């Protein structure tokens, strides 16, 4: 009798857990621009210089549209733009973030979801300037903090706007005889993308 009762309780719990813990997943390819901080340019300058684009993808899930986790991967192939003085300036960011949102209109159908997110990960830089005067390859611990808005048109499709600041955990110091100062490598990314919700 006791084992039957325990089995019944276990079945009820097992049936209830998926309903309460079910997360709506999302997949968001995006494109954006980098500006401020270590870029040395404003958002307006970055918009004019089409070589400074940043591409990536964010994916994750949220429980009831309120709290969840996302992985954000971004890549800029020409972080400092293109010029005769630049050979390559690649920046890769990979961040695991906590995301908190407000599901206005619910978690299905049309609606909007403002959110904030932040977390930690790595910032990989591979810089090489012409004539071999300066080159550096660094992979540092970093963090990001962002705000954004998802606009859902249907159950499974929408758009995202995202503004996010990235910062490495330490300053660059002196690299190949050039003093970069003690300020940590940092920049802001503004991005737009589509949201596929599942």
N, C-alpha and C positions, 0 to 999 in steps of 0.2 A: 504493500500500500504506500509506504514511504517512498519507495523508488519510483512508483507510478506518478506520485505527486511531484517529485523532483524533476521527472522527465517532462511533465506538463508545464512546470514553471520554466524549465530550460527552453522548451519550444516557444512559449509566449515571449520570452526575452529575445530569442533568436529571430522571431518574426518582427518584433518591435524595433530592433536595432537598425536594420536597413532603412526603415521609414524615418528615424530621427537623425541618422548619421549620413543619409544619402547626400552626396555633393553634386552640384551642377558643375560639370567640367567646361573648360574653355581652351581654345587654341587661337592665338592672335599673332599673325605675321604683321610686321610693322616696318615703316620707314620714317626716318627723322633727320634732324640736324643737331649738331653739337655746337655749343657756344659757352662763353664765359669761362672763368677760371683759367686753366692751362691752355685753352685754345687760343687765347689772345684776341678773340673777335666777338662782336655782338651777335645777337640772333639775326639781325637784319643783314649783317655782313655774311653770315653763314648761309642765309637764304639765297643771297646773290651768287655765292660761290658754290656751284652745283657739285663740285668735287668733294665737299665735306659731308656727304650723306652717311647716315648710320642705318644699317639694316639689322633685323633680328626677328626673334619670335619669343612670345611669352605663353606659357601653358601652365595650367593648374586647375584647381577646383575650390568651390566655396560651399559651405554648409548653409542652406537656406538663404544664400546670397549675402550673408552677413560677415562671416569670417572664413578664411581659408589660407591656402598656400599657393605660391606661384614660383616658377622658375623663369628667369628673364635672361636671355642670351642676346647680346648685341655686338655688332662688328662694324668698325669704321676702317676702310682700307686706306683712306687718305685723311687722317685726323687733322693735319695741318694744311690741307689743301695741296694743290699741285703747283710746282714752280721749278725753275731750273736748279734751285738750291736743294730740292727735296728728292730723295730717291725712294724711300718708303717710310710711312708713318702709320703703322697699323695699331689699332686699339681693340682689344676684345674684353668684354665684360660678361661675367657669368655669376648671377646672383640668385640666391634662394631667399624669398621674401614672404613675410606674413602680410596678408591683405585683408583689410576690413572695409566693408561696403554698406551702403544703404539701398536695398532693393525697392526702389519706388515703382509701384505697379506690379510687384510680385516677382516670382522667379520663372514664370512662363509667359509667353506672348510678348507683346510690345511693352517697353518700359525703359527706365533709365536707372543707372547705378553709379553714383559718385563713390569714389573709394580713395583710401590712402594705403600705401604699402611701404615696406622698408625691410631691409635685411642685410646679410653679409655674403661675401663671395670672393672672387678674384678679379683683379684687373691686370691684364696682360698687355704690355707695350713692346713694340718692336720698331724702333726708330733708327733710320739710317739716312743721313744727309749726304749730299753730293760731295765728291772729293775725299770722302772717307774721314772728314774732320771730326765727325761726331756720330757715334752709334751706341745704342743701348738696347738691351733686351731685359725687361723686368717682369716678373710675375709677383704681385703683391696682394696681400689681404686688403680688401676694401669693403665699403658699405654703400648703400644707396637708400634714398628716401624720396618718395614720389606721391603725386596726387593725379587723379584722372577721372574720366567719365566714360562709362559704357552706355551706348544708346542701342537698345535692342528693337529691331523692327518686327521680328517674328520669334518663334520659340528657339530657333537655331542660328539666327544671323543678326549681326549688328555692326556697329562701328565703335572704335575706341580712340580717345585722345588722352595723351599721357605726358606729364612733365616730371622729370626725374633728375635728381642730382647724385653724382657719383664722386666718391673721394677715396683715394688710397690711404692706407694706414700710416704712411710715413713720408717724409720729405725725400727729395732726390739727392740732395747734397751736390757733390762734384762728380761729374762724369766726363771722362776723357779731357780733363783740364778746363771744362766749362762749368762755372758755378750756377746751378739751377736754384740755389737758395734752399731754405728749409721748409718752405710751404709744400704741403702734400699735393701730389697730382690730383686735379679735380676738374670737373666740367658738368654742364647741365645738358640733358638731352630732351628735346621736344619731338614727340612722335605721334603719328596717326596710323591706324591700321583697321583691319576688319576683325570681327569677333565671331568665331564659330563656336556655338554653345551646344553641349551634348549632355 
